């Protein structure tokens, strides 16, 4: 029971954390009057870590699931 719970709650919580981090980046851009270009750059630079994690999870899932 506990392992089944951990299996589905972990991606949900990590996804929620990623959404919250996107909100933080948006709020930072808004409060600093970054403008369109500044906001885009904040999302690219600060969101790169989140994107790297998502790519890692997808690649791990593909490799383990398909046996590559």
C-alpha positions as CSV (number, residue, x, y, z in Angstrom):
1,X,0.0,0.0,0.0
2,X,2.7,2.5,1.0
3,X,4.8,1.8,-2.2
4,X,1.8,2.2,-4.4
5,X,1.0,5.5,-2.7
6,X,4.7,6.7,-3.1
7,X,4.6,5.6,-6.8
8,X,1.9,8.0,-7.8
9,X,2.3,10.8,-5.2
10,X,5.9,11.6,-6.0
11,X,5.3,12.7,-9.6
12,X,2.2,14.7,-8.4
13,X,4.2,16.5,-5.8
14,X,7.2,17.2,-8.1
15,X,4.8,18.5,-10.7
16,X,3.2,20.8,-8.1
17,X,6.7,22.0,-7.1
18,X,7.5,22.8,-10.7
19,X,4.3,24.7,-11.2
20,X,5.0,26.6,-8.0
21,X,8.5,27.4,-9.2
22,X,7.1,28.8,-12.4
23,X,4.8,31.0,-10.4
24,X,7.8,32.3,-8.4
25,X,9.7,33.1,-11.6
26,X,6.6,34.9,-13.0
27,X,6.2,36.8,-9.7
28,X,9.8,37.8,-9.7
29,X,9.6,39.1,-13.3
30,X,6.4,41.0,-12.4
31,X,7.8,42.6,-9.2
32,X,11.1,43.6,-10.9
33,X,9.4,45.2,-13.9
34,X,11.5,42.9,-16.2
35,X,9.5,43.5,-19.3
36,X,8.8,40.9,-22.0
37,X,12.5,40.2,-22.8
38,X,13.5,40.0,-19.2
39,X,10.6,37.7,-18.3
40,X,11.5,35.4,-21.2
41,X,15.1,35.3,-20.1
42,X,14.1,34.6,-16.5
43,X,12.0,31.7,-17.6
44,X,14.8,30.4,-19.9
45,X,17.6,30.7,-17.4
46,X,15.8,29.7,-14.2
47,X,13.6,27.2,-15.9
48,X,16.6,25.4,-17.4
49,X,17.1,23.3,-14.3
50,X,13.4,22.2,-14.2
51,X,13.6,21.3,-17.9
52,X,16.8,19.3,-17.3
53,X,15.0,17.4,-14.6
54,X,12.0,16.7,-16.8
55,X,14.2,15.5,-19.6
56,X,16.0,13.2,-17.2
57,X,12.8,11.7,-15.9
58,X,11.5,11.1,-19.5
59,X,14.7,9.5,-20.6
60,X,14.9,7.3,-17.6
61,X,11.3,6.2,-18.2
62,X,12.0,5.5,-21.9
63,X,15.1,3.5,-21.1
64,X,13.6,1.4,-18.3
65,X,10.2,1.0,-20.0
66,X,11.5,-0.1,-23.4
67,X,14.7,-1.8,-22.3
68,X,16.9,0.3,-24.4
